[in-house]
């Protein structure tokens, strides 16, 4: 049996709110499964790149979403 994601691995509500405000062209949420917490960002409109990003690292998510050409 696994323990739920800890505060160390999970994004806080303020982290998510900050990301959502910083990147309004994407729907951003966190999924927690057992010990794994992942951030998911999906574009809101066709033509926005990248289409989808899944990562456990907030810095990586920010880097990909701010990249002018995507991953």
C-alpha positions in Angstrom: 0.0 0.0 0.0 1.3 3.4 -0.9 1.1 6.7 1.0 -0.4 9.8 -0.6 1.9 12.4 -2.1 3.6 14.5 0.5 3.8 18.2 0.6 7.4 17.9 -0.8 6.1 16.3 -4.0 2.8 18.0 -4.4 2.2 21.5 -5.7 0.4 23.8 -3.3 -2.8 25.6 -4.1 -0.9 28.8 -4.4 1.6 27.1 -6.9 -1.3 26.1 -9.1 -3.0 29.5 -8.9 0.3 31.1 -9.8 0.8 28.8 -12.8 -2.8 29.3 -14.0 -2.5 33.1 -13.8 0.9 33.0 -15.5 -0.3 30.8 -18.4 -4.0 31.6 -19.1 -3.8 29.8 -22.5 -3.5 26.5 -20.7 -5.7 24.5 -18.3 -3.4 23.5 -15.5 -4.1 21.0 -12.7 -2.4 18.5 -10.5 -3.1 14.7 -10.5 -2.1 12.7 -7.5 -2.0 8.9 -7.7 -0.5 7.1 -4.7 2.9 8.7 -4.1 3.1 10.3 -7.5 2.0 13.9 -8.1 2.0 15.2 -11.7 1.2 18.6 -13.1 -0.8 18.6 -16.3 -1.1 21.5 -18.7 -3.4 21.3 -21.8 -3.9 24.1 -24.3 -7.2 25.9 -24.4 -7.2 26.7 -28.1 -6.1 25.1 -31.3 -2.8 26.4 -32.5 -1.3 27.0 -29.1 1.8 25.0 -28.5 2.6 22.7 -26.9 -0.7 20.7 -26.8 -0.1 18.9 -23.5 2.7 18.9 -20.9 2.9 16.3 -18.0 5.6 16.6 -15.4 6.3 16.5 -11.7 8.6 19.5 -11.8 7.1 23.0 -11.6 10.3 24.5 -13.1 10.2 22.2 -16.0 6.5 23.0 -16.7 7.3 26.7 -16.6 10.3 26.3 -18.9 8.3 24.3 -21.5 5.3 26.7 -21.4 7.6 29.8 -21.8 9.6 28.2 -24.6 8.8 30.0 -27.9 8.8 26.8 -29.9 7.6 24.3 -27.3 9.5 21.0 -26.5 
